[in-house]
């Protein structure tokens, strides 16, 4: 059975919102190689509708490099109340019963299933015990406010799987 991995960019104070505004200055070749390998190891993406719309507005016009080609080709499952207008290649709207749909996808996939962005959807998956791991790229940035991966009031303990530095950014992988 495949693993659902929530892969997020986070500030040191836990903000995940709008990483394009604060993560790019720390981007490097090693980090790019890791993100490509992460995507190549995956069988599918799970995306919330807002993240899907952002990605679908950008990625389909890109091609000719391994990351763009892979993200455009990979199956994408979208949590959307209105399944309309999923024009990006290999995109499928999930039914209203997200838990059953994601369980079905987990059983049928052999590689990882990644969740990028999609904070509300990631929280729904966490509540349903469908998240197997968190891959968190933590950046030395303090935002003070913004949407966080874990909403206020969430408690629990995760098991550390690995740590890896990419310059000033640190990848922390936890088993859920």
C-alpha positions in Angstrom: 0.0 0.0 0.0 1.2 3.5 -0.9 2.1 6.1 1.7 0.5 9.5 1.8 3.3 12.1 2.5 2.5 15.7 3.3 5.4 17.6 1.8 5.4 21.3 2.9 7.7 24.3 3.0 7.5 25.9 6.5 9.0 28.9 8.1 10.7 28.4 11.4 7.6 29.8 13.2 5.4 27.3 11.4 3.8 29.3 8.6 3.2 27.3 5.4 1.3 30.0 3.5 2.8 31.5 0.3 6.2 29.9 0.3 7.0 31.6 -3.0 7.3 34.8 -1.0 9.9 33.6 1.4 11.6 30.4 0.3 13.2 31.2 -3.1 16.3 33.0 -1.7 17.3 29.6 -0.1 16.8 27.5 -3.2 19.8 25.5 -4.3 20.8 22.7 -6.6 20.7 20.0 -3.9 17.2 21.1 -2.8 16.0 21.1 -6.4 17.4 17.5 -6.9 15.7 16.3 -3.7 12.3 17.8 -4.9 12.7 16.2 -8.3 13.5 12.8 -6.7 10.5 13.2 -4.3 8.2 13.8 -7.3 9.8 11.0 -9.4 9.2 8.5 -6.5 5.5 9.5 -6.3 2.6 7.8 -8.1 0.1 10.7 -7.6 -0.5 14.1 -6.1 -3.4 14.9 -3.7 -4.3 18.6 -4.0 -6.8 20.9 -2.5 -8.7 23.0 -5.0 -6.9 26.3 -4.3 -3.4 24.7 -4.6 -4.6 22.9 -7.8 -5.7 26.2 -9.3 -2.4 27.9 -8.5 -0.4 24.9 -9.9 -2.7 24.6 -13.0 -2.2 28.3 -13.7 1.6 27.8 -13.9 2.8 24.2 -14.6 1.0 23.3 -17.8 2.9 26.1 -19.7 6.3 24.7 -18.6 8.0 21.7 -20.3 11.4 20.4 -21.3 12.9 19.9 -17.8 12.4 16.7 -15.7 10.4 18.4 -12.9 8.0 20.2 -15.2 7.5 17.1 -17.3 6.9 14.9 -14.3 4.5 17.2 -12.5 2.5 17.7 -15.7 2.3 13.9 -16.3 1.6 12.6 -12.8 -2.0 11.8 -11.8 -3.5 14.5 -9.8 -6.5 14.0 -7.4 -8.3 17.2 -6.4 -10.4 17.7 -3.4 -13.0 20.0 -4.9 -16.6 20.7 -4.1 -17.1 21.5 -7.7 -15.3 19.1 -9.9 -15.6 21.5 -12.8 -12.7 22.8 -14.9 -10.0 20.4 -14.1 -8.2 21.0 -17.4 -4.7 20.2 -16.2 -3.4 16.9 -17.7 -4.3 13.8 -15.6 -6.5 15.6 -13.1 -9.4 13.9 -11.4 -11.9 15.4 -9.0 -12.4 13.4 -5.8 -15.9 12.6 -4.7 -17.5 14.1 -1.6 -16.3 11.1 0.4 -12.6 12.0 0.5 -11.7 9.4 3.1 -12.9 6.5 1.0 -11.4 8.0 -2.2 -8.0 8.5 -0.6 -8.1 5.0 0.9 -8.8 3.6 -2.6 -5.9 5.5 -4.1 -3.6 4.3 -1.3 -4.5 0.7 -2.0 -4.0 1.0 -5.8 -0.8 3.0 -5.9 2.7 1.5 -5.3 4.7 4.7 -5.0 4.2 7.6 -2.7 1.2 9.9 -2.8 2.3 13.5 -2.2 0.3 16.4 -0.8 1.7 19.8 -1.7 0.3 22.9 -0.1 -3.4 22.2 0.4 -3.3 22.9 4.1 -7.1 22.4 4.8 -7.0 19.1 2.8 -3.9 18.0 4.6 -5.7 18.6 7.9 -8.7 16.5 6.8 -6.3 13.7 5.9 -4.6 14.0 9.3 -7.9 13.8 11.1 -8.8 10.7 9.2 -5.5 9.1 10.0 -4.5 8.9 6.3 -1.2 10.7 6.6 1.8 8.4 6.8 4.6 10.9 6.9 5.4 14.6 6.9 8.4 15.9 4.9 8.9 19.4 6.1 11.4 21.8 4.6 12.0 24.3 7.3 13.4 27.7 6.3 15.2 30.2 8.6 12.4 32.7 8.2 9.9 34.2 10.7 6.6 35.3 9.2 4.7 36.0 12.4 1.3 35.2 10.9 -0.2 33.2 8.2 -1.7 29.7 7.6 0.0 26.9 9.4 0.2 23.2 8.6 -1.2 22.3 12.0 -4.1 24.5 13.2 -4.0 25.8 16.8 -5.1 23.2 19.3 -3.7 20.2 17.4 -1.7 18.0 19.7 0.3 14.8 19.3 3.7 13.3 18.8 5.4 12.3 15.6 8.4 9.9 15.2 11.5 11.4 13.6 12.7 9.5 10.5 15.4 11.7 9.2 17.1 15.1 9.1 18.9 16.6 6.1 20.3 20.1 5.5 20.1 21.9 2.2 22.2 25.0 2.9 20.2 27.0 5.4 16.9 25.0 4.9 16.5 21.7 6.8 14.4 18.8 5.7 12.7 17.0 8.7 10.9 13.8 7.9 8.4 12.5 10.5 6.4 9.3 10.6 2.8 10.2 11.5 
